[in-house]
Each structure stands twice: as C-alpha cells, then as structure tokens.
Amino acid sequence: MSNNTPKPRNIVVGVDGSPNSLKAVDWAVDYAHEGDTVMLLSAWSPVLVPAEMTTTYTFDDTGARAILEKEVNRVTPSAQPRGIKITTQFENNDPRTALLAAKSDLIVVGARGHGAIMGLLLGSVADYISRHAKVPVVIVPAPK
C-alpha cells in the first residue's frame, strides 16, 4: 500500500504591499495544502549613500515591516484551519537576491509591484526570478 500524502512544501511569496503582491499571497495560500509552509518574504533595498557624504543616514524599514505584519494578520485566519503554516522573513536586501536565496520548493511573485517603472508588463523582480530560479516560479498576473 502506497502513501499518497504529499510531501510538505515550502512556498515563498514576495510581499511589497502592492495590489499584485496581495494577489500573489492569496494565490499561494489558496494553492497550499495541509502541512505546507507559506513564507511571506519582504526585502527592502535601501538607497545606497556614498561614503563621502558628511550627513549620517539611517535606514527606516518600519513601513516595509508593517506591510509584512499586516499580510500575516490578513491571511493567517484562512490558512491556519487548513493546516498551512504562515511564516515571515524580512531582509534589508535586494528582493531578487532574497527570493532566490530562500529555501523553497516554489516561488510566487506578482507580475508587477512597486518598481520604479510601473508601466512595464512584467516587473523586473518577476522577470529576474523567472530567469534565475532553480525551482518552479508562479507569476501572478496584475489585477484588472
């Protein structure tokens, strides 16, 4: 007799607070099965300040962390009863680097986020991840 219980998966979702990011989180939670872990990953890459500047500069990632916390609070009530674990990871790092470095069986990203050029059909993070990931990638289309 074979055991048809699927192996628990680690699903990583890029979170930046954009409407498309929220849609990607929803897709990942809907797709997940009992025993899976959905990691909401937010990476914020601060502006680099040249060392020659005489002014001190501090990085304030409070807003990015608040977005991540809000998403956890939004999706946990629907995930928990289904046996889906929601975890978070925040990094002061380039989102592309953080998503690719995360231990995952699947990466889910929105087609566009809060990038500098909002008019692009496929955002730079989604495009980069789709070309460099070693695991399957789901790119969730922008909301209509």
DSSP file (Angstrom, degrees, kcal/mol; ACC not computed):
  #  RESIDUE AA STRUCTURE BP1 BP2  ACC     N-H-->O    O-->H-N    N-H-->O    O-->H-N    TCO  KAPPA ALPHA  PHI   PSI    X-CA   Y-CA   Z-CA
    1    1 A M              0   0    0      0, 0.0     2,-0.2     0, 0.0     0, 0.0   0.000 360.0 360.0 360.0 129.3    0.0    0.0    0.0
    2    2 A S        -     0   0    0      2,-0.0     2,-0.7     1,-0.0     0, 0.0  -0.620 360.0-126.0 -94.6 152.7    1.5    3.4   -1.0
    3    3 A N        -     0   0    0     -2,-0.2    -1,-0.0     1,-0.1     0, 0.0  -0.868  21.2-174.2 -96.8 112.9    1.3    6.5    1.0
    4    4 A N        +     0   0    0     -2,-0.7    -1,-0.1     2,-0.1    -2,-0.0   0.236  39.8 128.6 -93.3  13.9   -0.2    9.3   -1.3
    5    5 A T        -     0   0    0      1,-0.1    -2,-0.1     3,-0.0     2,-0.0  -0.568  62.3-123.2 -70.3 122.3    0.3   12.0    1.3
    6    6 A P        -     0   0    0      0, 0.0    -1,-0.1     0, 0.0     3,-0.1  -0.359  25.5-105.2 -68.1 147.3    2.2   14.8   -0.5
    7    7 A K        -     0   0    0      1,-0.1    29,-0.0    -2,-0.0    28,-0.0  -0.501  44.2-101.0 -67.5 133.5    5.5   16.0    1.0
    8    8 A P        -     0   0    0      0, 0.0     2,-0.3     0, 0.0    28,-0.2  -0.309  43.9-148.1 -57.9 139.4    5.1   19.3    2.8
    9    9 A R        -     0   0    0     24,-0.2    28,-2.9    -3,-0.1     2,-0.7  -0.782  12.9-133.8-112.8 154.2    6.3   22.2    0.6
   10   10 A N  E     -a   37   0A   0     -2,-0.3    95,-3.5    26,-0.2    96,-1.3  -0.938  25.6-171.2-103.8 112.2    8.0   25.5    1.3
   11   11 A I  E     -ab  38 106A   0     26,-3.2    28,-3.1    -2,-0.7     2,-0.5  -0.924   4.9-159.8-108.0 121.8    6.2   28.1   -0.8
   12   12 A V  E     -ab  39 107A   0     94,-2.7    96,-3.1    -2,-0.6     2,-0.4  -0.880   6.0-168.4-106.6 131.5    7.9   31.6   -0.8
   13   13 A V  E     -ab  40 108A   0     26,-2.9    28,-3.1    -2,-0.5     2,-0.4  -0.972  20.2-129.9-121.9 129.4    5.9   34.7   -1.7
   14   14 A G  E     -a   41   0A   0     94,-2.1     2,-0.5    -2,-0.4    96,-0.2  -0.639  27.0-166.1 -75.4 128.6    7.3   38.1   -2.4
   15   15 A V        +     0   0    0     26,-2.8    28,-0.3    -2,-0.4    53,-0.1  -0.972  30.7 146.1-122.5 123.0    5.5   40.8   -0.5
   16   16 A D        -     0   0    0     -2,-0.5    -1,-0.1     2,-0.2    51,-0.1   0.330  66.0-107.3-132.5   3.4    5.8   44.5   -1.1
   17   17 A G  S    S+     0   0    0      1,-0.3    -2,-0.1    50,-0.1    96,-0.0   0.371  74.5 133.2  88.1  -5.7    2.3   45.7   -0.3
   18   18 A S  S  > S-     0   0    0      1,-0.1     4,-2.1     4,-0.0    -1,-0.3  -0.364  72.2-109.3 -72.7 158.7    1.2   46.4   -3.9
   19   19 A P  H  > S+     0   0    0      0, 0.0     4,-1.8     0, 0.0     5,-0.1   0.870 121.8  51.4 -55.5 -36.5   -2.2   45.1   -5.1
   20   20 A N  H  > S+     0   0    0     92,-0.2     4,-2.0     2,-0.2     5,-0.1   0.857 106.3  53.7 -71.1 -33.8   -0.4   42.5   -7.2
   21   21 A S  H  > S+     0   0    0     -3,-0.2     4,-2.2     2,-0.2    -1,-0.2   0.910 107.8  50.5 -63.8 -42.3    1.6   41.3   -4.2
   22   22 A L  H  X S+     0   0    0     -4,-2.1     4,-2.3     1,-0.2    -2,-0.2   0.888 109.4  51.3 -62.9 -38.9   -1.5   40.8   -2.2
   23   23 A K  H  X S+     0   0    0     -4,-1.8     4,-2.3     2,-0.2    -1,-0.2   0.875 108.3  51.9 -65.5 -37.5   -3.0   38.8   -5.1
   24   24 A A  H  X S+     0   0    0     -4,-2.0     4,-2.4     2,-0.2    -2,-0.2   0.899 108.7  50.6 -65.8 -40.9    0.2   36.7   -5.1
   25   25 A V  H  X S+     0   0    0     -4,-2.2     4,-2.4     2,-0.2     5,-0.2   0.936 111.0  48.8 -61.6 -46.1   -0.1   36.0   -1.4
   26   26 A D  H  X S+     0   0    0     -4,-2.3     4,-2.5     1,-0.2    -2,-0.2   0.910 110.6  51.0 -59.9 -42.5   -3.8   35.0   -1.8
   27   27 A W  H  X S+     0   0    0     -4,-2.3     4,-2.3     1,-0.2    -1,-0.2   0.932 110.5  48.8 -60.5 -46.2   -2.8   32.6   -4.7
   28   28 A A  H  X S+     0   0    0     -4,-2.4     4,-1.9     1,-0.2    -2,-0.2   0.908 112.8  46.5 -62.6 -43.9   -0.1   31.0   -2.6
   29   29 A V  H  < S+     0   0    0     -4,-2.4    -1,-0.2     1,-0.2    -2,-0.2   0.904 113.4  49.2 -67.0 -40.7   -2.4   30.4    0.3
   30   30 A D  H  < S+     0   0    0     -4,-2.5    -2,-0.2    -5,-0.2    -1,-0.2   0.871 113.8  47.0 -63.8 -36.6   -5.1   29.0   -1.9
   31   31 A Y  H  < S+     0   0    0     -4,-2.3    -2,-0.2    -5,-0.2    -1,-0.2   0.798  93.2  99.0 -75.1 -31.1   -2.7   26.7   -3.6
   32   32 A A     <  -     0   0    0     -4,-1.9     2,-0.2    -5,-0.2    52,-0.1  -0.188  60.0-149.5 -64.2 149.7   -1.1   25.4   -0.4
   33   33 A H    >   -     0   0    0      1,-0.1     3,-2.4    50,-0.1   -24,-0.2  -0.690  39.3 -66.9-111.5 167.1   -2.1   22.1    1.1
   34   34 A E  T 3  S+     0   0    0      1,-0.3    50,-0.2    -2,-0.2    49,-0.2  -0.292 124.0  25.3 -52.5 132.1   -2.2   20.9    4.7
   35   35 A G  T 3  S+     0   0    0     48,-2.9    -1,-0.3     1,-0.4    49,-0.1   0.173  93.9 123.4  95.4 -16.9    1.4   20.7    6.0
   36   36 A D    <   -     0   0    0     -3,-2.4    49,-2.4   -28,-0.2     2,-0.5  -0.373  53.9-139.4 -74.5 156.3    2.8   23.3    3.6
   37   37 A T  E     -ac  10  85A   0    -28,-2.9   -26,-3.2    47,-0.2     2,-0.6  -0.979   8.9-160.7-115.1 127.7    4.6   26.4    4.8
   38   38 A V  E     -ac  11  86A   0     47,-3.1    49,-2.2    -2,-0.5     2,-0.6  -0.939   9.7-160.2-107.4 113.9    3.9   29.7    3.1
   39   39 A M  E     -ac  12  87A   0    -28,-3.1   -26,-2.9    -2,-0.6     2,-0.8  -0.843   6.9-150.7 -97.1 121.8    6.7   32.2    3.8
   40   40 A L  E     -ac  13  88A   0     47,-3.0    49,-2.0    -2,-0.6     2,-0.5  -0.829  20.7-167.0 -89.5 114.7    5.9   35.8    3.2
   41   41 A L  E     -ac  14  89A   0    -28,-3.1   -26,-2.8    -2,-0.8     2,-0.5  -0.908  12.2-177.9-113.1 124.2    9.2   37.4    2.3
   42   42 A S  E     - c   0  90A   0     47,-2.5    49,-2.1    -2,-0.5     2,-0.5  -0.981   2.9-177.2-119.5 127.4    9.7   41.1    2.2
   43   43 A A  E     - c   0  91A   0     -2,-0.5     2,-0.5   -28,-0.3    49,-0.2  -0.990   4.7-168.2-126.5 130.8   13.0   42.5    1.1
   44   44 A W        -     0   0    0     47,-2.6    49,-0.2    -2,-0.5    50,-0.1  -0.972   6.8-159.3-123.6 121.3   13.7   46.2    1.1
   45   45 A S        -     0   0    0     -2,-0.5     3,-0.1    47,-0.2    47,-0.1  -0.854  18.3-147.2-103.8 103.6   16.8   47.5   -0.6
   46   46 A P        -     0   0    0      0, 0.0     2,-0.2     0, 0.0    13,-0.1  -0.212  29.8 -89.3 -68.0 160.4   17.6   51.0    0.8
   47   47 A V        -     0   0    0      1,-0.1     2,-0.4     0, 0.0     0, 0.0  -0.494  44.5-121.8 -66.7 132.6   19.1   53.7   -1.3
   48   48 A L        -     0   0    0     -2,-0.2    -1,-0.1    -3,-0.1    -3,-0.0  -0.648  22.7-152.7 -81.2 131.6   22.9   53.5   -1.1
   49   49 A V        -     0   0    0     -2,-0.4     8,-0.1     8,-0.1    -1,-0.0  -0.897  22.7-112.3-106.3 127.9   24.5   56.6    0.2
   50   50 A P    >   -     0   0    0      0, 0.0     3,-1.8     0, 0.0    -1,-0.0  -0.280  21.0-125.8 -58.8 142.9   28.1   57.4   -0.9
   51   51 A A  T 3  S+     0   0    0      1,-0.3    -2,-0.0     3,-0.0     0, 0.0   0.743 105.2  69.8 -61.5 -23.9   30.6   57.2    1.9
   52   52 A E  T 3  S+     0   0    0      2,-0.0    -1,-0.3     0, 0.0     2,-0.1   0.664  72.7 108.1 -71.2 -15.2   31.8   60.7    1.1
   53   53 A M    <   -     0   0    0     -3,-1.8    -4,-0.0     1,-0.2     0, 0.0  -0.420  59.6-154.6 -67.2 135.6   28.5   62.2    2.3
   54   54 A T        +     0   0    0     -2,-0.1     2,-0.3     2,-0.1    -1,-0.2   0.669  68.7  89.2 -85.0 -16.7   29.0   64.0    5.6
   55   55 A T  S    S-     0   0    0      1,-0.0     2,-0.2     0, 0.0    -2,-0.1  -0.617  80.2-123.4 -82.7 137.9   25.5   63.6    6.7
   56   56 A T        -     0   0    0     -2,-0.3     2,-0.4     2,-0.0    -2,-0.1  -0.565  28.0-161.7 -77.4 147.1   24.6   60.5    8.7
   57   57 A Y        -     0   0    0     -2,-0.2     2,-0.4    -8,-0.1    -8,-0.1  -0.996   6.6-163.3-134.9 129.9   21.8   58.4    7.2
   58   58 A T        -     0   0    0     -2,-0.4     2,-0.6     2,-0.0    -2,-0.0  -0.891  20.9-126.2-112.4 146.3   19.7   55.8    8.9
   59   59 A F        -     0   0    0     -2,-0.4     2,-0.8   -13,-0.1    -2,-0.0  -0.793  18.8-159.8 -91.2 124.5   17.6   53.2    7.0
   60   60 A D        +     0   0    0     -2,-0.6     3,-0.3     1,-0.1     4,-0.2  -0.886  22.1 163.8-108.2 104.7   14.0   53.2    8.1
   61   61 A D     >  +     0   0    0     -2,-0.8     4,-2.3     1,-0.2     5,-0.2   0.159  41.4 112.5-103.4  17.7   12.4   49.9    7.2
   62   62 A T  H  > S+     0   0    0      1,-0.2     4,-2.2     2,-0.2    -1,-0.2   0.897  76.3  50.6 -57.5 -44.5    9.4   50.4    9.5
   63   63 A G  H  > S+     0   0    0     -3,-0.3     4,-1.9     1,-0.2    -1,-0.2   0.909 110.5  48.5 -62.8 -43.2    6.9   50.7    6.6
   64   64 A A  H  > S+     0   0    0      1,-0.2     4,-1.6     2,-0.2    -1,-0.2   0.894 112.5  48.5 -65.2 -39.9    8.1   47.6    4.9
   65   65 A R  H  X S+     0   0    0     -4,-2.3     4,-2.3     1,-0.2    -1,-0.2   0.873 108.8  54.0 -67.5 -36.5    7.9   45.6    8.1
   66   66 A A  H  X S+     0   0    0     -4,-2.2     4,-2.5    -5,-0.2    -2,-0.2   0.883 105.7  53.0 -65.5 -38.4    4.4   46.9    8.8
   67   67 A I  H  X S+     0   0    0     -4,-1.9     4,-2.0     2,-0.2    -1,-0.2   0.919 109.7  48.8 -61.6 -43.6    3.2   45.7    5.4
   68   68 A L  H  X S+     0   0    0     -4,-1.6     4,-2.1     1,-0.2    -2,-0.2   0.923 111.5  48.8 -62.7 -45.7    4.6   42.2    6.1
   69   69 A E  H  X S+     0   0    0     -4,-2.3     4,-2.3     1,-0.2    -1,-0.2   0.897 109.5  52.9 -61.0 -41.9    2.8   42.2    9.6
   70   70 A K  H  X S+     0   0    0     -4,-2.5     4,-1.7     1,-0.2    -1,-0.2   0.895 108.8  49.8 -62.5 -40.4   -0.4   43.3    8.0
   71   71 A E  H  X S+     0   0    0     -4,-2.0     4,-2.4     2,-0.2     5,-0.3   0.897 108.6  52.1 -66.8 -40.4   -0.3   40.5    5.4
   72   72 A V  H  X S+     0   0    0     -4,-2.1     4,-2.2     1,-0.2    -2,-0.2   0.945 111.4  47.2 -59.1 -47.7    0.4   37.9    8.1
   73   73 A N  H  < S+     0   0    0     -4,-2.3    -1,-0.2     1,-0.2    -2,-0.2   0.821 112.5  51.1 -63.9 -31.3   -2.6   39.1   10.1
   74   74 A R  H  < S+     0   0    0     -4,-1.7     4,-0.3    -5,-0.2    -1,-0.2   0.897 119.8  30.2 -74.2 -41.2   -4.8   39.1    6.9
   75   75 A V  H >X S+     0   0    0     -4,-2.4     4,-1.8     1,-0.1     3,-0.8   0.709  98.9  78.7 -97.7 -20.4   -4.0   35.5    5.7
   76   76 A T  H 3X S+     0   0    0     -4,-2.2     4,-2.9    -5,-0.3    -1,-0.1   0.893  88.5  58.5 -58.1 -42.1   -3.4   33.5    8.9
   77   77 A P  H 34 S+     0   0    0      0, 0.0    -1,-0.2     0, 0.0    -2,-0.1   0.834 113.2  39.2 -59.5 -30.4   -7.1   33.1    9.8
   78   78 A S  H <4 S+     0   0    0     -3,-0.8     4,-0.3    -4,-0.3    -2,-0.2   0.753 120.4  45.1 -88.2 -24.3   -7.8   31.4    6.5
   79   79 A A  H ><>S+     0   0    0     -4,-1.8     5,-2.0     2,-0.1     3,-1.1   0.892 102.1  62.2 -84.6 -42.6   -4.6   29.4    6.4
   80   80 A Q  G ><5S+     0   0    0     -4,-2.9     3,-1.9     1,-0.3    -2,-0.1   0.879  99.7  51.9 -58.0 -46.1   -4.4   28.1   10.0
   81   81 A P  G 3 5S+     0   0    0      0, 0.0    -1,-0.3     0, 0.0    -2,-0.1   0.757 108.1  54.9 -64.4 -20.4   -7.6   26.0    9.9
   82   82 A R  G < 5S-     0   0    0     -3,-1.1    -2,-0.2    -4,-0.3     3,-0.1   0.375 120.8-108.3 -91.2   3.6   -6.4   24.3    6.7
   83   83 A G  T < 5S+     0   0    0     -3,-1.9   -48,-2.9     1,-0.3     2,-0.5   0.760  72.0 142.3  77.0  25.1   -3.1   23.2    8.4
   84   84 A I      < -     0   0    0     -5,-2.0     2,-0.4   -50,-0.2    -1,-0.3  -0.882  43.8-141.5-102.5 126.2   -1.0   25.7    6.5
   85   85 A K  E     -c   37   0A   0    -49,-2.4   -47,-3.1    -2,-0.5     2,-0.5  -0.729  10.1-155.0 -88.6 131.0    1.8   27.4    8.4
   86   86 A I  E     +c   38   0A   0     -2,-0.4     2,-0.3   -49,-0.2   -47,-0.2  -0.931  20.0 170.2-106.9 124.4    2.5   31.1    7.7
   87   87 A T  E     -c   39   0A   0    -49,-2.2   -47,-3.0    -2,-0.5     2,-0.3  -0.822  17.2-144.4-124.8 168.0    6.0   32.4    8.4
   88   88 A T  E     -c   40   0A   0     -2,-0.3     2,-0.3   -49,-0.2   -47,-0.2  -0.932  11.2-173.2-132.0 157.1    7.7   35.6    7.6
   89   89 A Q  E     -c   41   0A   0    -49,-2.0   -47,-2.5    -2,-0.3     2,-0.4  -0.956   5.4-169.0-147.0 131.8   11.2   36.8    6.6
   90   90 A F  E     +c   42   0A   0     -2,-0.3     2,-0.4   -49,-0.2   -47,-0.2  -0.977   9.8 179.7-121.5 135.6   12.3   40.3    6.3
   91   91 A E  E     -c   43   0A   0    -49,-2.1   -47,-2.6    -2,-0.4     2,-1.4  -0.996  35.3-137.9-135.9 140.6   15.7   41.3    4.8
   92   92 A N  S    S+     0   0    0     -2,-0.4     2,-0.3   -49,-0.2   -47,-0.2  -0.754  77.2  99.8 -87.0  85.8   17.5   44.5    4.1
   93   93 A N  S    S-     0   0    0     -2,-1.4    -2,-0.1   -49,-0.2     3,-0.0  -0.953  87.4 -70.0-161.0 165.7   18.5   43.2    0.7
   94   94 A D     >  -     0   0    0     -2,-0.3     4,-2.4     1,-0.1     3,-0.2  -0.559  45.0-130.7 -66.0 131.1   17.6   43.3   -3.0
   95   95 A P  H  > S+     0   0    0      0, 0.0     4,-2.6     0, 0.0     5,-0.2   0.854 106.0  54.9 -55.7 -36.8   14.3   41.4   -3.4
   96   96 A R  H  > S+     0   0    0      2,-0.2     4,-2.0     1,-0.2     5,-0.2   0.933 110.5  44.8 -63.0 -45.5   15.7   39.3   -6.2
   97   97 A T  H  > S+     0   0    0     -3,-0.2     4,-1.8     1,-0.2    -1,-0.2   0.917 114.2  49.3 -63.9 -44.4   18.6   38.1   -4.1
   98   98 A A  H  X S+     0   0    0     -4,-2.4     4,-1.3     1,-0.2    -2,-0.2   0.914 111.5  47.9 -64.4 -44.1   16.4   37.4   -1.1
   99   99 A L  H  < S+     0   0    0     -4,-2.6     3,-0.2     1,-0.2    -1,-0.2   0.907 113.9  46.5 -64.6 -42.0   13.8   35.4   -3.1
  100  100 A L  H  < S+     0   0    0     -4,-2.0    -1,-0.2    -5,-0.2    -2,-0.2   0.810 112.5  50.6 -70.9 -28.9   16.3   33.3   -4.8
  101  101 A A  H  < S+     0   0    0     -4,-1.8    -1,-0.2    -5,-0.2    -2,-0.2   0.699  87.1 103.0 -82.5 -19.5   18.3   32.6   -1.6
  102  102 A A  S  < S-     0   0    0     -4,-1.3     2,-0.6    -3,-0.2   -90,-0.1  -0.371  84.1-110.2 -67.4 141.0   15.2   31.5    0.4
  103  103 A K        +     0   0    0     -2,-0.1     2,-0.3   -92,-0.1    -1,-0.1  -0.605  62.4 149.4 -70.9 114.3   14.8   27.8    0.9
  104  104 A S        -     0   0    0     -2,-0.6   -93,-0.2    -4,-0.1     3,-0.1  -0.983  54.8-158.7-150.2 157.0   11.8   27.0   -1.3
  105  105 A D  S    S+     0   0    0    -95,-3.5     2,-0.3     1,-0.4   -94,-0.2   0.509  95.1  16.8-103.7 -15.7   10.0   24.4   -3.4
  106  106 A L  E     -b   11   0A   0    -96,-1.3   -94,-2.7    29,-0.2     2,-0.4  -0.967  65.8-151.1-157.4 138.5    8.0   27.1   -5.2
  107  107 A I  E     -bd  12 137A   0     29,-2.1    31,-2.8    -2,-0.3     2,-0.5  -0.965  12.1-167.2-115.2 132.3    8.4   30.9   -5.6
  108  108 A V  E     +bd  13 138A   0    -96,-3.1   -94,-2.1    -2,-0.4     2,-0.3  -0.978  14.9 163.3-120.8 126.8    5.3   33.1   -6.1
  109  109 A V  E     - d   0 139A   0     29,-2.5    31,-2.8    -2,-0.5     2,-0.2  -0.956  37.5-108.9-137.3 157.0    5.6   36.7   -7.2
  110  110 A G  E     - d   0 140A   0     -2,-0.3    16,-0.2   -96,-0.2   -89,-0.1  -0.549  29.0-120.9 -80.3 152.9    3.3   39.3   -8.6
  111  111 A A  S    S+     0   0    0     29,-2.6    12,-4.7    -2,-0.2     2,-0.3   0.841  97.8  14.0 -63.9 -32.6    3.8   40.4  -12.2
  112  112 A R        +     0   0    0     28,-0.3   -92,-0.2    10,-0.2    -1,-0.2  -0.997  68.4 165.8-142.3 145.8    4.3   44.0  -11.1
  113  113 A G        -     0   0    0     -2,-0.3   -93,-0.0   -93,-0.1    -2,-0.0  -0.112  63.6 -46.3-126.0-132.9    5.0   45.5   -7.7
  114  114 A H  S    S+     0   0    0     -2,-0.1     4,-0.1   -96,-0.1    -2,-0.0  -0.156  81.1 149.7-100.4  37.1    6.2   48.9   -6.6
  115  115 A G        -     0   0    0      2,-0.1     3,-0.2     1,-0.1     8,-0.0  -0.113  61.6-104.7 -67.0 169.4    9.0   49.1   -9.1
  116  116 A A  S    S+     0   0    0      1,-0.2     2,-0.8     2,-0.1    -1,-0.1   0.824 114.3  48.9 -67.1 -32.8   10.3   52.4  -10.5
  117  117 A I    >   +     0   0    0      1,-0.1     3,-1.3     2,-0.0    -1,-0.2  -0.814  66.2 178.2-112.2  92.1    8.7   51.8  -13.9
  118  118 A M  T 3  S+     0   0    0     -2,-0.8    -1,-0.1     1,-0.3    -2,-0.1   0.681  71.0  69.8 -69.6 -17.5    5.1   50.9  -13.1
  119  119 A G  T 3  S+     0   0    0      3,-0.0    -1,-0.3    -7,-0.0     2,-0.1   0.560  70.3 111.3 -80.2  -7.1    4.1   50.6  -16.8
  120  120 A L    <   -     0   0    0     -3,-1.3     3,-0.1     1,-0.1     4,-0.0  -0.432  66.3-139.1 -69.8 141.0    6.2   47.5  -17.5
  121  121 A L  S    S+     0   0    0      1,-0.2     2,-0.5    -2,-0.1    21,-0.2   0.907  94.1  30.3 -65.9 -42.5    4.1   44.4  -18.3
  122  122 A L  S    S-     0   0    0     19,-0.1    -1,-0.2   -10,-0.0   -10,-0.2  -0.977  92.6-125.3-121.0 120.9    6.4   42.2  -16.3
  123  123 A G     >  -     0   0    0    -12,-4.7     4,-2.7    -2,-0.5     5,-0.2  -0.146  21.4-113.4 -64.4 159.6    8.2   43.7  -13.3
  124  124 A S  H  > S+     0   0    0      1,-0.2     4,-2.3     2,-0.2     5,-0.2   0.852 115.7  50.6 -64.8 -35.4   12.0   43.5  -13.0
  125  125 A V  H  > S+     0   0    0      2,-0.2     4,-2.8     1,-0.2     5,-0.2   0.951 112.9  45.4 -67.1 -48.3   11.8   41.2   -9.9
  126  126 A A  H  > S+     0   0    0    -16,-0.2     4,-2.4   -15,-0.2    -2,-0.2   0.911 114.2  49.4 -61.1 -42.7    9.4   38.8  -11.6
  127  127 A D  H  X S+     0   0    0     -4,-2.7     4,-1.2     2,-0.2    -1,-0.2   0.939 113.3  45.6 -62.0 -47.3   11.4   38.8  -14.8
  128  128 A Y  H  X S+     0   0    0     -4,-2.3     4,-1.5    -5,-0.2     3,-0.5   0.926 113.3  49.3 -63.1 -46.3   14.7   38.1  -13.0
  129  129 A I  H  X S+     0   0    0     -4,-2.8     4,-2.2     1,-0.2     3,-0.3   0.910 107.9  54.4 -60.7 -42.8   13.2   35.4  -10.7
  130  130 A S  H  < S+     0   0    0     -4,-2.4    -1,-0.2     1,-0.2    -2,-0.2   0.790 113.4  43.0 -63.6 -26.2   11.7   33.6  -13.7
  131  131 A R  H  < S+     0   0    0     -4,-1.2    -1,-0.2    -3,-0.5    -2,-0.2   0.706 124.7  30.0 -90.8 -21.9   15.1   33.5  -15.4
  132  132 A H  H  < S+     0   0    0     -4,-1.5    -2,-0.2    -3,-0.3    -3,-0.2   0.550  84.2 114.2-119.6  -9.8   17.3   32.5  -12.5
  133  133 A A     <  -     0   0    0     -4,-2.2     4,-0.1    -5,-0.2   -33,-0.1  -0.342  48.9-155.5 -68.8 146.0   15.2   30.4  -10.1
  134  134 A K  S    S+     0   0    0    -34,-0.2    -1,-0.1     2,-0.1     3,-0.0   0.360  80.5  54.9 -97.9   0.8   16.2   26.7   -9.6
  135  135 A V  S    S-     0   0    0      1,-0.1   -29,-0.2   -28,-0.0   -30,-0.1  -0.832 105.6 -72.8-125.8 165.2   12.6   25.9   -8.5
  136  136 A P        -     0   0    0      0, 0.0   -29,-2.1     0, 0.0     2,-0.4  -0.258  47.8-152.7 -58.8 148.2    9.2   26.4  -10.2
  137  137 A V  E     -d  107   0A   0    -31,-0.2     2,-0.5    -4,-0.1   -29,-0.2  -0.982   8.6-159.1-126.5 135.0    8.0   30.0  -10.3
  138  138 A V  E     -d  108   0A   0    -31,-2.8   -29,-2.5    -2,-0.4     2,-0.7  -0.969   5.3-163.1-111.8 124.4    4.4   31.3  -10.4
  139  139 A I  E     -d  109   0A   0     -2,-0.5   -29,-0.2   -31,-0.2   -31,-0.1  -0.927  13.5-147.6-108.1 111.0    4.0   34.9  -11.7
  140  140 A V  E     -d  110   0A   0    -31,-2.8   -29,-2.6    -2,-0.7   -28,-0.3  -0.647  21.4-118.3 -82.1 125.1    0.5   36.1  -10.7
  141  141 A P        -     0   0    0      0, 0.0     3,-0.1     0, 0.0    -1,-0.1  -0.183  35.6 -90.7 -62.8 155.2   -0.9   38.5  -13.3
  142  142 A A        -     0   0    0    -21,-0.2   -29,-0.0     1,-0.1  -122,-0.0  -0.333  48.9 -99.2 -63.3 143.9   -1.8   42.0  -12.3
  143  143 A P              0   0    0      0, 0.0    -1,-0.1     0, 0.0  -123,-0.1  -0.340 360.0 360.0 -62.7 146.4   -5.3   42.6  -11.0
  144  144 A K              0   0    0     -3,-0.1    -2,-0.1    -2,-0.0     0, 0.0   0.441 360.0 360.0 -92.0 360.0   -7.7   44.0  -13.6
